[in-house]
Amino acid sequence: MHQTFDAALGINLLHANQEGADHNREHFDEWGITCFNVMSSPGAGKTALLEKTLAVLTNEYKIAVIEGDMTTELDADRLRKYNVPVIAINTGRSCHLDSKMVSGGIHRLANEYNPSEFDLVLVENVGNLVCPAEFEVGEHAKVALLSITEGEDKPLKYPVMFQEANCLLITKMDLAPHLDVDVNQIIANVRQMNPHVTIIPVSAKTGEGLNIWFDWVRSQLVQSAKQQLSVVH
């Protein structure tokens, strides 16, 4: 059976992107950097989560951010207040970051700093529940956010994001008492898509679950360092 032109084009694009992602990953591993690809729909709280993360973990680790948005540097400016390198990438009409865009960010980081000094690069992807999950950027882990305001059905309607995630943060938990939403059903629907994903309910406003998230980040950094060390030897 012959593929349609659109299907073949999509496969070729993903293949080319994967080659770029593998190249980015080689850079990260060479420098001893762990990279997270942080993804969600618009307004789920990615930037707020990163603000809380930088406020705490920059005391322990050297962190840089690659910030993706279709236009503006509004989110990038919010994160620059934490005195970390923030490389802004405007994607124009593109609804996601791809490996080539992130490669440009990596090379800027390498030109302006000593990349081997960094422990963690956080890639904040463009707000979208579909495309970012399909285009790897060289990350060691995918972190997805789902706000409780989005309802219980999103993991079933947009499965790829949840199937690919290593960690899922259910955000804006402080709003739960005011919404007709079943958090347990959200969790059940996520588990239906991905039985092994780590799920952490959080609130950037009240601090609920953030220490659990920070511990997950720490554990990933330890695990990644061990894997990179084993490759070197």
C-alpha positions as CSV (number, residue, x, y, z in Angstrom):
1,M,0.0,0.0,0.0
2,H,1.4,3.4,-1.0
3,Q,1.7,6.2,1.5
4,T,0.1,9.5,0.7
5,F,2.4,12.4,0.0
6,D,1.4,14.0,3.3
7,A,2.1,10.9,5.3
8,A,5.5,10.3,3.6
9,L,6.4,14.0,4.2
10,G,5.5,13.7,7.9
11,I,7.6,10.6,8.3
12,N,10.6,12.3,6.6
13,L,10.2,15.4,8.8
14,L,10.1,13.3,12.0
15,H,13.2,11.3,10.8
16,A,15.2,14.5,10.1
17,N,14.1,16.0,13.4
18,Q,15.2,12.8,15.2
19,E,18.6,13.0,13.7
20,G,18.9,16.6,15.0
21,A,17.6,15.6,18.4
22,D,20.2,12.8,18.7
23,H,22.9,15.3,17.9
24,N,21.6,17.7,20.6
25,R,21.6,14.8,23.0
26,E,25.2,14.1,22.3
27,H,26.1,17.7,23.1
28,F,24.2,17.5,26.4
29,D,25.8,14.2,27.3
30,E,29.3,15.5,26.4
31,W,28.8,18.5,28.7
32,G,27.2,16.5,31.5
33,I,23.9,18.4,31.2
34,T,20.4,16.9,31.8
35,C,17.7,18.3,29.6
36,F,13.9,18.4,30.3
37,N,11.4,19.2,27.6
38,V,8.5,20.9,29.4
39,M,5.2,20.8,27.5
40,S,1.5,21.7,27.9
41,S,-1.4,23.5,26.4
42,P,-1.3,27.3,26.7
43,G,-2.0,28.6,30.2
44,A,-1.4,25.3,32.0
45,G,1.3,26.9,34.1
46,K,4.7,26.0,32.6
47,T,6.3,29.4,33.2
48,A,4.9,29.6,36.8
49,L,6.3,26.1,37.5
50,L,9.7,27.1,36.1
51,E,9.7,30.2,38.3
52,K,9.1,28.2,41.4
53,T,11.7,25.6,40.2
54,L,14.4,28.3,39.6
55,A,13.7,30.0,42.9
56,V,14.6,26.8,44.7
57,L,16.9,24.7,42.6
58,T,19.3,27.4,41.4
59,N,20.7,27.2,45.0
60,E,21.8,23.7,44.2
61,Y,22.4,23.5,40.5
62,K,23.5,25.6,37.5
63,I,20.5,25.9,35.3
64,A,19.8,27.4,31.9
65,V,16.5,27.8,30.1
66,I,15.6,27.6,26.4
67,E,12.3,29.5,26.1
68,G,10.0,28.8,23.1
69,D,7.1,31.1,22.2
70,M,5.5,31.9,18.9
71,T,6.1,35.6,19.5
72,T,7.3,37.9,22.3
73,E,9.8,37.3,25.1
74,L,7.3,37.8,27.9
75,D,7.9,34.4,29.5
76,A,11.6,34.7,28.9
77,D,11.7,38.0,30.8
78,R,9.8,36.4,33.7
79,L,12.5,33.8,34.0
80,R,15.5,36.1,33.6
81,K,14.6,37.6,37.0
82,Y,16.1,34.5,38.5
83,N,19.6,35.4,37.2
84,V,19.9,32.3,34.9
85,P,20.7,32.3,31.2
86,V,17.4,32.3,29.2
87,I,17.7,31.9,25.5
88,A,14.4,32.9,23.8
89,I,13.3,31.3,20.5
90,N,10.4,32.7,18.6
91,T,8.9,30.1,16.3
92,G,6.7,32.3,14.3
93,R,3.8,30.2,12.9
94,S,5.3,26.9,14.2
95,C,3.3,25.4,17.1
96,H,6.3,23.6,18.6
97,L,10.1,23.7,19.0
98,D,12.0,21.3,16.9
99,S,15.5,20.0,17.2
100,K,17.0,22.5,14.8
101,M,15.6,25.4,16.8
102,V,16.9,24.0,20.0
103,S,20.3,23.3,18.4
104,G,20.5,27.1,17.7
105,G,19.8,27.7,21.4
106,I,22.4,25.1,22.4
107,H,25.1,26.8,20.3
108,R,24.2,30.2,21.7
109,L,24.7,28.7,25.2
110,A,28.0,27.2,24.2
111,N,29.2,30.5,22.7
112,E,28.2,32.7,25.6
113,Y,29.0,30.4,28.5
114,N,31.0,27.3,29.4
115,P,28.3,24.6,28.9
116,S,30.2,22.1,31.0
117,E,29.3,24.2,34.1
118,F,25.6,23.6,33.7
119,D,23.7,20.8,35.3
120,L,20.2,21.3,33.8
121,V,18.7,22.8,30.7
122,L,14.9,23.4,30.9
123,V,13.3,23.7,27.5
124,E,9.9,25.4,27.8
125,N,8.1,24.4,24.6
126,V,5.3,26.3,22.8
127,G,1.9,25.9,24.4
128,N,0.3,23.1,22.5
129,L,-1.0,19.6,23.5
130,V,-0.3,17.9,20.2
131,C,2.9,18.9,18.2
132,P,5.5,19.3,20.9
133,A,5.2,15.6,22.0
134,E,6.0,14.4,18.5
135,F,9.2,16.4,18.0
136,E,12.1,15.4,20.3
137,V,14.7,18.1,20.9
138,G,17.4,16.0,22.6
139,E,15.8,15.9,26.0
140,H,16.5,13.2,28.6
141,A,12.9,13.5,30.0
142,K,9.6,14.8,28.9
143,V,7.6,16.8,31.5
144,A,3.9,17.4,30.7
145,L,1.5,19.7,32.5
146,L,-2.2,19.4,32.6
147,S,-4.3,22.0,34.4
148,I,-7.4,20.8,36.3
149,T,-9.2,23.6,34.5
150,E,-8.8,21.6,31.3
151,G,-11.1,18.7,32.4
152,E,-10.8,15.0,32.7
153,D,-10.9,14.1,29.0
154,K,-7.8,15.7,27.7
155,P,-5.5,12.6,28.2
156,L,-8.0,10.6,26.1
157,K,-8.4,13.2,23.4
158,Y,-4.7,14.1,23.0
159,P,-3.0,10.8,23.9
160,V,0.5,11.3,22.5
161,M,1.5,14.0,25.0
162,F,0.5,11.7,27.9
163,Q,1.9,8.6,26.4
164,E,5.3,10.2,25.9
165,A,5.6,12.0,29.3
166,N,8.0,10.8,31.9
167,C,6.4,13.1,34.5
168,L,3.0,14.7,34.5
169,L,2.1,17.6,36.7
170,I,-1.5,18.2,37.4
171,T,-1.5,22.0,38.0
172,K,-3.6,24.6,39.6
173,M,-4.8,22.2,42.4
174,D,-5.7,25.3,44.5
175,L,-8.7,25.7,42.1
176,A,-10.0,22.1,42.7
177,P,-12.6,23.1,45.4
178,H,-14.2,25.6,42.9
179,L,-14.5,23.3,39.9
180,D,-16.7,20.4,38.9
181,V,-13.7,18.2,38.1
182,D,-12.7,14.8,39.4
183,V,-8.9,14.7,39.9
184,N,-9.0,10.9,40.4
185,Q,-10.6,10.6,37.0
186,I,-7.9,12.7,35.4
187,I,-5.3,10.4,37.0
188,A,-7.2,7.3,35.8
189,N,-7.3,8.6,32.3
190,V,-3.6,9.4,32.3
191,R,-2.8,5.9,33.6
192,Q,-4.9,4.5,30.8
193,M,-2.5,6.2,28.3
194,N,0.7,5.7,30.3
195,P,0.7,3.3,33.3
196,H,4.2,4.1,34.4
197,V,4.3,8.0,34.3
198,T,5.1,9.8,37.5
199,I,2.0,12.0,38.4
200,I,2.4,14.9,40.8
201,P,-0.5,17.2,41.6
202,V,0.8,20.7,42.2
203,S,-0.1,24.3,42.9
204,A,2.3,27.1,42.1
205,K,0.1,29.4,44.2
206,T,0.0,27.4,47.4
207,G,3.1,25.3,47.0
208,E,1.2,22.0,47.1
209,G,3.3,19.2,45.6
210,L,6.3,21.3,44.7
211,N,8.7,19.6,47.0
212,I,7.7,16.3,45.4
213,W,8.5,17.8,42.0
214,F,11.8,19.2,43.2
215,D,12.8,15.7,44.5
216,W,11.8,14.2,41.1
217,V,14.1,16.7,39.4
218,R,16.9,15.9,41.8
219,S,16.5,12.1,41.2
220,Q,16.6,12.6,37.4
221,L,19.8,14.6,37.7
222,V,21.4,11.8,39.7
223,Q,20.2,9.2,37.3
224,S,21.3,11.1,34.3
225,A,24.8,11.7,35.7
226,K,25.2,8.0,36.4
227,Q,24.2,7.2,32.8
228,Q,26.5,9.8,31.3
229,L,29.4,8.6,33.5
230,S,28.9,5.0,32.3
231,V,29.0,6.1,28.7
232,V,32.3,8.0,29.3
233,H,33.8,4.8,30.8
